[in-house]
Every structure is written in C-alpha cells, then in structure tokens.
C-alpha cells in the first residue's frame, strides 16, 4: 500500500568490493561482469561469434577463461570492473540519458563523482519527474530490473491539478485501457487530500503514470517516485546520491520473476 515515508536515522554503508576472480570463470560471466550485458545475452553474443578470446573466435557455450586471457567484443578488450550500485534522488530538470546531443542537463552530471567505474541508469524518469533512480555497471541486474516480466514494484506520490472524483478514484482500482493497451494499477490511496495520491504500479511503460491521469482529464503537477523495487528514499535528499549497502544489493539480486505479482 502506498504510504508516507518515515525518516530513519540509520546510515547506509558502501558494499564491500567483489572478490577478484582467482581461477577460471565462464565466459558469459566474464562478459556480464564487464558490464556489457546479462549472462543470457552474453550467451547469444558468444553463439553469434561476436566474442574473441586471445584473438580466436569462441562460440562454445560454457567456455571458461583464465586470469590474464584477453577477451574482446567488437574489437574492444573487456575488463571486469568492481560492480557498483548508486541510488539517486533525482531532481526536476534532468533527462535520463547517458548523453544528450542537445546539451541538456542529464542525470549523469549528478552522479559523476560517485565512482570511477562507468555506470548507467536502470530504466528512466522523465525530465519533470523526481525520485529514485538506480545506476549500476551490473549488466545482468540492470536487465533483470528493467524486464517487464519481473514486475518490479514502483510507488509514486502524485499531485494533480484538481481533486479527483469518487468515480475516477474507483476506476483507478480497475483495469484501464490506454492507447497502447490495458494497464492495471496495483494499489492507489488518498494521501493529504483528494489532489494528492499514492500509486503503486509494476508496469514500466513510457510516461505511464502521467498518461493514466491524462486519460481521466487530470494534469499531473508533481510526480515523485518514492519506492523502486526494494529501495526507498530514506535519508536521501533531493539531488543527492548514495551507494547501496551490501544488504540492499543482496535483496535486489534475490528478486526473482514476478516477486510482487498478486495471487
């Protein structure tokens, strides 16, 4: 159920660095650890002949590489990095992209000092939406969190331009049909007043929350993502970032398919 967030005085700590692999590891794991993609996608790259080990194309699934082996993808030598997980409380006015040809402000500017590794955002928030945005170089986790089949929980605080009617509020609890198909909201609640709502949803379609309210004739004035997967905004001020602690990373890794699907 969407609810107001309460402060917590506990401080999060940065996770311990992953242990360096000291023996042979599967090639798909090496590719994933290099931040290219998930292990499953790495298997496809291997099967397609896109990966070279020590100058030779390798297509054998299950192939193992040793420390010191040179692994290449599209001519680039891959290096395994320490896996990094950074949580940002995004402010308004920043677009979610790693690069913008129009030179607008991007979220990458906000996390540029978070780590030496190259990280990228998981999913996106539009320019005027605030709240939680995760960054990582863990390709496997990024794919897992972004894939629709995993139904990752998202809770938003929504402020609309006029009080919602009782009829429209009741319809929010039912399946809604938009131009690109049906959408089901998991839970919705009134917060301070009839213009401020909490909304829990697992659908990851573009601008989905704004489009839901536009469907009923409302304009979203403020939209803030207060929960993403197992993460919340506790002790994270707007515009600030922090590293996930080890426990938080383990919770994300442990999320299976449909972890929040209602029975």
Beta strands, then each sheet from edge to edge (+ up, - down):
strand 1: 25-26
strand 2: 51-53
strand 3: 56-57
strand 4: 64-65
strand 5: 71-73
strand 6: 76-77
strand 7: 85-90
strand 8: 120-121
strand 9: 130-136
strand 10: 154-160
strand 11: 176-178
strand 12: 181-183
strand 13: 187-190
strand 14: 196-201
strand 15: 220-228
strand 16: 231-232
strand 17: 241-243
sheet 1: 1+ 4-
sheet 2: 3+ 2- 5+ 6-
sheet 3: 8+ 9- 7+ 17-
sheet 4: 8+ 9- 15- 10+ 14- 13+
sheet 5: 8+ 9- 15- 16+
sheet 6: 11+ 12-
end
